[in-house]
Amino acid sequence: MASKKVFLTFPQRLIKDPVLYDLAQRFDVKTNIRGASVTDEIALVALQIDGAADCIALALAHLAEQGVHVESLEG
């Protein structure tokens, strides 16, 4: 099992959507919110995501495709 820490910036249009819940259901990963700041305009989330390395890669690619800015918090 792999683990990755990322910083996510959600656009306004996705703030009220269950994006992380859907991610866990669709890609067989576990998400752990390590910190977050949410306003009506933007959401910033520090996230740890665990699972098989290929599932994590697919999940992060899916987030990017939806317009979420994904930044690695690891080397």
C-alpha positions in Angstrom: 0.0 0.0 0.0 1.3 3.4 -0.9 0.6 6.8 0.6 0.9 10.3 -0.8 0.4 13.8 0.7 -1.0 16.5 -1.6 -2.4 20.0 -1.4 -5.6 20.5 -3.3 -7.1 23.8 -4.5 -10.8 23.4 -5.5 -12.5 25.9 -7.8 -15.7 27.5 -6.7 -17.9 25.3 -8.8 -16.7 22.2 -7.0 -16.9 23.4 -3.4 -20.3 21.9 -2.6 -19.8 18.6 -4.5 -18.7 15.4 -2.6 -15.5 15.2 -4.6 -13.4 13.3 -2.0 -16.1 10.9 -1.1 -16.6 10.1 -4.8 -12.9 9.7 -5.3 -12.7 7.1 -2.5 -15.7 5.2 -4.0 -14.5 5.3 -7.6 -10.7 4.6 -7.2 -10.4 2.3 -4.1 -8.4 4.8 -2.1 -8.7 6.1 1.4 -8.6 9.9 2.0 -7.6 11.6 5.2 -8.0 15.4 5.4 -5.0 16.8 7.3 -6.1 20.4 7.1 -8.6 22.5 5.2 -9.8 26.0 4.6 -13.1 26.5 2.8 -14.9 29.7 1.8 -17.7 30.5 -0.7 -15.0 31.2 -3.3 -12.3 28.5 -2.8 -11.4 25.4 -0.9 -7.9 24.5 0.1 -7.3 21.0 1.4 -4.1 19.2 2.7 -4.9 15.5 2.0 -3.2 12.2 2.6 -4.3 9.5 0.1 -3.6 5.8 0.7 -4.0 2.9 -1.6 -2.3 1.0 -4.4 0.1 3.3 -6.3 -1.8 3.0 -9.6 -5.1 3.8 -7.9 -3.6 6.9 -6.3 -2.2 8.0 -9.6 -5.6 7.5 -11.3 -7.4 9.4 -8.5 -5.1 12.4 -8.6 -5.3 12.5 -12.4 -9.1 12.5 -12.1 -9.0 15.4 -9.7 -6.9 17.4 -12.1 -9.3 16.6 -15.0 -12.1 18.0 -12.9 -10.2 21.3 -12.4 -8.7 20.7 -9.0 -5.1 22.0 -8.7 -3.0 19.1 -7.3 0.4 19.9 -5.7 2.6 17.2 -4.1 3.7 17.9 -0.5 6.5 15.3 -0.8 9.9 15.7 -2.3 
